[in-house]
């Protein structure tokens, strides 16, 4: 059975420290997602990213901005 790819919001971090801050901060705020390696379609960042549903993108980005957690990019792509 072939792997079915679906759209996901992927937020790339410029440092492992920022990724770990997000991993601690976002769930406490009730925001969904998890840390994953950066997908092969993206060639930037520290190697870590946050994966969530596309419809949660704006809420997650707002929370990261409010907490001053730096990210290198926000993508919606099939993974």
Long-range contacts (C-beta under 8 A, 24 or more apart in sequence): 5-78, 5-79, 6-78, 6-79, 7-54, 7-76, 7-77, 7-78, 8-51, 8-52, 8-53, 8-54, 8-76, 8-77, 8-78, 8-79, 9-33, 9-51, 9-52, 9-53, 9-54, 9-56, 9-57, 9-60, 9-74, 9-75, 9-76, 10-36, 10-38, 10-39, 10-42, 10-49, 10-50, 10-51, 10-74, 10-75, 10-76, 10-77, 10-79, 11-49, 11-50, 11-52, 11-60, 11-61, 11-64, 11-71, 11-73, 11-74, 11-75, 12-38, 12-42, 12-44, 12-45, 12-48, 12-49, 12-71, 12-72, 12-73, 12-74, 12-75, 13-45, 13-46, 13-48, 13-49, 13-50, 13-70, 13-71, 13-72, 14-45, 14-46, 14-70, 14-71, 14-72, 15-46, 15-70, 16-46, 16-47, 16-48, 18-46, 18-69, 18-70, 18-71, 19-46, 19-48, 19-49, 19-50, 21-67, 21-69, 22-50, 22-64, 22-69, 22-71, 23-50, 25-63, 25-64, 25-67, 25-69, 26-50, 26-60, 26-63, 26-64, 29-63, 31-56, 31-59, 31-60, 31-63, 32-56, 33-60, 39-77, 39-79, 41-75, 41-77, 41-79, 42-73, 42-75, 42-77, 44-72, 44-73, 45-72, 45-73, 46-72, 51-79
